[in-house]
Amino acid sequence: PECVQALSSAKHTATHACAPPPKLMKIINAPTLEEMREGKEILANEIGVVFKSQRETKQGAKPSEFDPDFVSPVGSVEGGVYRHRAAHFEWLCDVGASVGLEFGDLGKRRHGTEATLHFCDKLYEIYGSEDLSVSLGASFAIEHWANAGFWDQLVDGFEALNRKVATSNGDSTGHDAGQSDSGAAVLKEKSPMGFWKFHQALEAQHASHTMDELEAAYAAGRITDEAAFERAAVEILDACAVFWSGLDATRKGQAFDLKKLDEAMGEYGI
């Protein structure tokens, strides 16, 4: 919940949340047609092409073609239909609206703090690298990190905030909406959960695909520098740690010093 509270006060949070350019670089640098297509599947879905396979609602009715609560996280964009409202960034804008953020407050580089921009730039540099030993190392590390509970924690945090909405609007506690007993942020209206839950379900597939990609690359002899692979994996995780440390500093109203954090990581071998 603490990291979710920061979302309402830190406009830079969404600067990289739906950032296709690094994925586009992976597509451009793909070594095979099949791997290029796999990358395009992810990117096309993110910008609004619904996977053709869709889940059914509990009532058996056909789900909305753009509602993240119902569109399927599996399938293919081949033969799929584009919808503006199926774009992942538009789902994130719905989340932003629930915490008082407008379209212009999200996803723009100018909103990024030093820590956020450091992470974004490392995604370009490492995740989107033309060197397969580097890009595969970064992809392997970041996808498996994300599948280790990151989306679960976001879902838990927003669900906790949503549970407080009913008691903060005309509640019996005597508090104004927007503040809890501890003084922590409380949403004034329930935040939509579709964006978080869709990616929660999607991430496990990304990690699985990344493992398949790695096995195929090794079998084909395309990873020519294992040391570079390991360095890239460590470096992208370090960049991810910088982002979260910066967000935590913003949440606490503290100054953030990237140079000191880099020194601390080096001292502890991170």
C-alpha angles and dihedrals in degrees: 000000000000094000089047091053087058091059091072093054103032112068091183092070093088096044091100102017093098101020110150100174095085089049089049089054089053089053092049091048096042111134096213138034091241093054091047089054092049089055092048090052090060096042095045091050091050093053094049115285107130118223106252094231109077134184121236125237119249088258090055094245121138108265125235113278092231107028107114089209090067113019112104122254088208133063134057137291087224103116090001124137127243118232125176089217091054092065111114092224090058089054088052089050087057088055090048091052090057090060096041100265122134130207093269091054094062138067098006120128091224089068093056122108121219090266095050094047090049089058093045092050092049089053089056093044102042110016090044096041121140089222105089093206088059101039094046091049091052093044093049093050101043096043093050091046090053091049092052095081107296096121091040090058092050091050091049091049096050092043089054091051092047090054089058094055095080093052095044098052109070089336131162095245095081093234126131116248109268099044133076131200090274093048091250121142118276123191117246090214133017114277118229111253100198097095093053097042094046091055091042088061094039098051096069088059091050091054091048092049090048090055091049089048091051094048091049092048092052092047091051093047093240095133099079099164116046092178090057089049091055094044091051092050092051094043096052091049089049089052090050089052089051090055094051093044089052092048090050090051090051090050091053094043091242130142116256122218112191093187093056091047091051089051092050092050090051092048093054094040094246 
